[in-house]
Amino acid sequence: MNRLAVRLTLAIVGTTLLTVALVAVVANRAAGVEFRRYVAAGQMMTVGQDLAGELAGYYQRTGSWSDVASVLDGMETGQGRGMGAMRGRGGMSALVLADASGEIIYDNQSGRAGGTLTRSERSNALPVMTTSGGVAGYLLLLPPGLAQLAPSEQAVLDRINLALAAAAALALLVGSLVGVVLARTLARPMVRVAGAAESLAAGDLSQRVPVEGALETQTLGRSFNSMAENLQQAEQLRRNLLADVAHELRTPLTVIQGNLQALLDGVYPLERAEIATIYDETRLLSRLVADLRELAQAEAGQLQLDLRPTDMIIVLRQTADSFTPFAEAKAVTLRANLTANLPDVMADPDRVGQIVRNLVSNGVRHAARGGVVAISARDTLADQKRSVRVEVSDDGPGIPPDQIAHVFDRFWRGDQSRARDTGGSGLGLAITRYLVEAHGGQIGVESDGLSGTVFWFTIPVTDGVTSGAKAASNR
């Protein structure tokens, strides 16, 4: 009884039944009243024709309407003189007699004697004709109410009521069938979604529902499919993360374990170089754990930012200076193309420095030997929002087009063969993306897949404060 289809069916059938019953009752009463009025009008027409004939005889005998009022008053009580055919025809609602000019001679209801018939009344009145064919006056009769029906007339009314009842029953049957079909049609998409949701909860993330039916059910289907797709992607990312973390932890641990085992077995002498190798692996392991912790904080929105007006020129210049020795060791030239009139940005200087360091470090690692890594910044305005756009470009091998969308994924590496040798954990760009977004900025990458890559990010500026003078003093 609590099923949606059953409840919809009962609601539709109940509404149909109530509507049909109401229409049937109203139609039955209206048909009865109108039929009785029709019969009454017919009866009054017969009475009126008889009375008009007797009034014509009266006018022919007397030659005037001078004493007709007393005659008609007597007719109302059955005492009329010389009008035996009219006796007993009392009970009329209104009887109005006017002369040939339309002046009212007699009115048994509203006392309009002396007045004039309206055009509508004259057109509905029965003419009282003289023997010569002229009009002696006009007779207007109105029935008192509903007529008593003869058996034959009652039979006609009964047949009308029977037809109305049959039509009501047919309408109820059709409405009920339509209600059942409509209820099932409306409930079917929801039943499918409910079944798919149960399968989804049981672990089958491949469940999808067809997008069909009314606009609302299509929206429901699309929303469910989108949710299922997101859950499936999240589950795949979770599995990939577990596999990647296990792989990243296993490699340094294997190296440490192997070296320690060799030292214990006497294969390697206990020398400074061997200990340094083990130490380097522990540093790599420590860095990976630190990056994982920072990434977890970033994804959970728990990064603490000390936002204040920040001079981007100072941050970029300091980063370039600190990375110059690292770049020179890789035979890479590091250039800082910085303008002197950048506005201040609302940012955490330490976190912005971390963003720039991650991008510059990535560029130096992937730049060609003897190549160039360039840092540039400029003021931009997009969607009525002012920001500083920073770009870090290199002339390395570029990023394949099919990898562009995954650059900021966890454990993504552009060069799997040498990423660990160059010190990358595969988490730096993912952390960088979260840091930029935490500042309310945007980050992206551009590459043709053949040569060169440009990483860029934006940070919103403060209101109207420029750092040209400060930037110039730091050049």
N, C-alpha and C positions, 0 to 999 in steps of 0.2 A: 504493500500500500504506500510505502514511502519512496518507491521508485519514481524517477522524474517523468518517465513516459506515462505511467498510470495517473500521476497527479495532473499532468497536462491534459490527458484524455478526459478525466473527470471534470476538470475546469471548463474545457471546451464544450463537452456534452451538456454540462449543467447550464452554462451560459446560453447554449442553443435552445435547450428545453425552456428556460425562462423566457427567452425572446419569443419563441414560437407560441408559447402559451399566452403571453401578453398580446401578441398580434392577433391570435385567434379570438380571444375574448373581446378585444376592441372591435375586430371586424364583425363578429357575431352580433354584438349590440348595435353597431352602426348599420349593419344590413337590416336588422329587425326594425329599427326606428325608421330608416328611410323607406323601407317597403310599406310600413304602416302609414307613413305620411303620403306615399304615392297612392295607396288605396283610398285614404281619406280625401285626397284631392280629387280622385275620380268620383267618389260619392258626392262631393260638393258640386262638381260640375253637373252631375245629373240633377241634383236638387236645384241648382241655379237655373238650369234650362227650364225645368218645370215652373219655377217661380217666375222667371222672365216671361213665360207664356201667359201665366195668370195675370201678371201685372199689365201685359199688353192688352188682355181682355178688359181689365179694369179701366185702362186709359181709353179704350174704345167706347166703353159704356158711359164714362163720365166726361170725357173730353179734356180732363185736366188731372193734375196731381194734388189738388187742393186738400183732399181728405185722406190721402194715402197713408199718412203717418198713423192715424188711429187704426186703420185697417192692419198695418204691419205690426203695431203694438199688440193688437188682438191676436195676430198670428203667433206671436212669441208665447202667448199663454194658451193657444189653441182655441181662441174665441173669435177669430177673424170672420168677417161677414162676406159671403159670396166667394170665398176662396177655400172651399172644402178640400181641394187637392193639396193645400199647403198646411192644413191643420196637423199638428203633431210633429212638425219639422222644426221645433224649437231647438235650443242648445247650440245655435250658431255663435261663433266667436264674434263676428262682426258682420253687419248687414248695412250696406250703404247704397242709397238710391239717389241718383242725380238726374236732372232734366236733360234735354237735348243739348243745352249749352254747356253742361258740365257742372252747373251749380248744384250743390248738395241739398236735397230735399229732406232726406231722412238718414240718421246715423244712430244706431242703437247702442254705441259704445262710447265714442269720444266727444259726442256733442258738436260735431262739425257742421251742423245744419246751417246753411247760408254761405258756407265756404265753397271752394272749387276743387274738383278732382285734379290731381297732378297728372302729368302726361303719362307717367308709368301706370298709375291707377286706371286711367282711361283705357290704356292699351290692354290691361288685364281684365277689364270689366266686360260683362255680357250686355250687348245692346238689347234694349226693349223696342221691338219693331212694331210699327203700325201696319194696318192692313194694306195701306198704299205703298209700303216698302220704305217708309221714312223711319228715322230714329226718334222715338219718343223720350228715351232716357237711357241711363246706364245703371246696371246692377252689379255691385261688387260684393262677393261673399268670401269670407275667410273661415277655414275650418277651425273648430275649437281645440283640436289636438289629434291624438292617434286614434285611428279607427279600429273597431272590433272586426277581426278577420272572419270571413266565411270559411267553411271547411276546405274548399278548393284553394283559397288564398293562403290558408295556413299550411297546406301541403307544399305550395311553392316555396314558402319561407323555410320549411323543414328541409327541402332539397338543397336550398342555398346553404343552410347551416351544415348539412352533411358534406357538401363539397368543400366548405371551409375546413371542417375537421379532417377530411382526407388530405387536403393540401398541407395542413399543419403536421400530420403524421409523416407524410413524405418528406417535408422539410426537416423534421427532427431526425429521420433516418439518414438522410443525406448529410446533415450537419454532423451527426455522430460518426459516420464513416470518414468524413473529411477530418474530423477531430482526431480520430485514431491514427490516420495516416500522417497528419501533420505532427502529432505528438511524437511518433516514432522517428519521423524525419529530423525533428529538432533535437531529440535525445540521442540519436545515433552517433553524431560526432563527439558528444561528451562521453558516451560510453566507451568509444574508441580511445579517447584521450585518457580516461580513467584506467583502462586496461594497459595502455602503454606506460602510464605513470607507475603502475604496480610493477611492470617488468623492469622499468628503469630503477625503481627502488631495490629490486632484487639483484641488480648488477648488470643488466643488459643495456648498456649505454648506446647500442645501435638502434634502439627503438625510434621510429618516426611515425607520424600520422599523416594521412593525405590531407591536403589543403583544398577543401571544397565546401559547397553549401553557401549559406548566407554570409554576408560580410563579417558578422560577429564570429561565426564559427571558423571562418578562414583566418581571422585575426588570432583566435585561440589556437588553431593548428600551427600557424607560423610561430607564435610565441613558444609553444611547446617544443617545436622542432629546434628553434634557436636555443632554448634552454638545454635540450638534450645534446645539441652540437657543442655548446660551451662546456657542459659537463664531460663530454667525451674528450674534448681537447684538454681540459684541466686534468683529467685522469691520465691522458697520454703524457702531458708535461710532468706530472708527478712521477710517473714511471721512468721517464727519461732523466729526471733530476736524480732519482735514486740510483739509476744505473751510472749516470755521470759522476755523482759524488763517490760512489763505490770505486769507480775506475780511477778518479783523481786521487783518492786516498790510497788505493792499492799500489799505485806506481811508486810514490816515495817510500811507503812502508816496505815494499818489496826490496827496494834499493838498500834501505837501512838494514833490513833483516839480512840480506845477502852479504853486505859488507861486514856486519857484526859476526855473522857465522864464519866468514872467511878469516876474520881476525882471531876468533876463538879456535879455529882449526889450524891456525898457523899458516894459512895460505898467503895472507897479506901480513906484512910486518906491522907492528903497532907504531906507526909513524904519523907525523903531523899531517901529511897529505891525505892519508886514509881517514883520519879523524875529521879533517876539513870537508871531505866528500860527504861523510855522514851528517856533519853539521849543516851543510848546504841543503841537504834533503829535509832536515828538520825545520829549517827556515822556510822552505817551500811549503811544507806541511802546515806550519804555523800561519803562513800567509793565506793559504787556502781556507783554513778554519776561520780566520779573521774576516776574509771576504764573504764567506757563507753567512757569518753572523751579521755582517753589515747588510747583506742582501736581504736577509730575513727581516731585519728591522725596517728596511726601506719598503719591502712589500707589505709589511704590517702597518705602515704609516707611523712608525715610532721614531723616525729620525728627528733629532733635536736640531733646530736651525736658529742661529743667532742673527736674525735679519736686521740689517741696518744699511744706510746709504754707503755704497761701496764703489771705489774707483777701479773700474775694470782695467785701466791702463796699468796701474800698479800691479794688480794680480797677474796680468799677462806678461808684463816685463819680468817679474820675479820668477815666473815659471820658465820663461825662455832662458834666463840667466842660469837657473839651477840645472836645466837639461842640456846646456851647451857642452859640458864635458862628456856626457853620455852620448850625445849626437856625434861629437868628434871622434869618440872611440869607435863608432860604427861607420866612420867616414861619411857622415851625413851633415849637410849644412842646415842650421836652424835659423830661420829668418823671422823677425817680428815686424810686420807692416802695420803699425798702430797710428791712428789719427790722434790729433792733439785736442779735440773738442768733443769727446764722448760724454754723454750725460752719466751721472751716477745711477747705479742700479740698486734696487732693494734686495739685498742678498746676504748670505753668510759668507764672508771672505774665505774662510778655511774650506768650506764645501765647494765654493766656486773654484778655488785653487785645485782641489781634488779632481773636479771635472776636467779642467784644462790639463792637468798632469796625466790623467788617464788617456785623453785624446792625443796629446803630444807623444807620450810613451808608445802608444799604439802606432802612431805615424812613423816614429823613428825606427821601430822594429820592422816595419814593412816597407820602408823606403828603400829604393835601390842604392847600392853602394856608390858613393859619390853623388847621390841625389840630394834633393832639397825638401825640407819640411817647413811650411810657411804658416805663421799665425797672423790673422788679420781680424779686425773688428770694425763695425760701423753702426751708425744709428739708423733704425728702421721704424716704419709706421705701417701697421697692418690692422684692419678692422678697428680703426680709431684707438689702437693701443700702441704706445711707443715702447720700444725695447732696444737692447743692444744685441746685435747678432755677431757671434764669434765663429770664425771658420778656421779649421786646422786641416791643411791639405798636404798630401805627399805624392811623390811620383812613382809609387810602387806598382805592382802588377794589377791593381784594381780588384774589384769585387764582382764576381759573376752575377748577372741579373737575377738568377733564381735564388741567390743568397742574400740579396739586399733586405728582404723582409725579415730575415733571421739574425741580422747583425747584432741586435740588442737582446737576443735570447741568451739565457744562461748557458755557459759552457760552449758558446759558439766560438770557433776559431777559423780564421781565414786560411791559415796554412797549418793543417793538422800535423805535418811532418816535423815542423820546427818550432811550434808554439811553446812547448814546454822548455825547449832549449833556450828560448829567448825570455823565459820567465813569466809567461802569461798563464793565468789560472783559468781564463775563459769567463770570468765574472766581472771584469772591469767595465766593459761597455754596458752590461745590464745594470750595474750599480750607478753608472753615469746617467743612464736614462732616468732612473728613479730620483736621483739628485736634482736633475734639471726640472722634472715635473713637480717636485716638492717646492721649487722656487716659482712655480706658476709659468714656467717657460716651455719651450718645445725643442726637440732635438731630431736630427735627421742625418742622412748620409746620401751622397751623390757619387756615382761611379759609372763609367761606360763599360766596365768589365774588361777593358784592355790595358789601360795604363792610367794610374792616378786615382785618388780617392779624396773626397772632401767631406769631412764631418763638420756639422754646424749645430749651434744651439743658440737660443735666445733667452734673455733674462729681462723682465719688465724694469723700467726705469722709475726713479722717484719723480716727483712733480717739479719740473723746471730747473733742476740743479745740474749744471754741467761741470765737468772736471777738467776743462782745458788747461787752466793754469797749473793744477796739480799734476796733470799728465806731462806738461812741458817740463816741470821741475824734476821729473823722474826719468827723463830721457838722457 
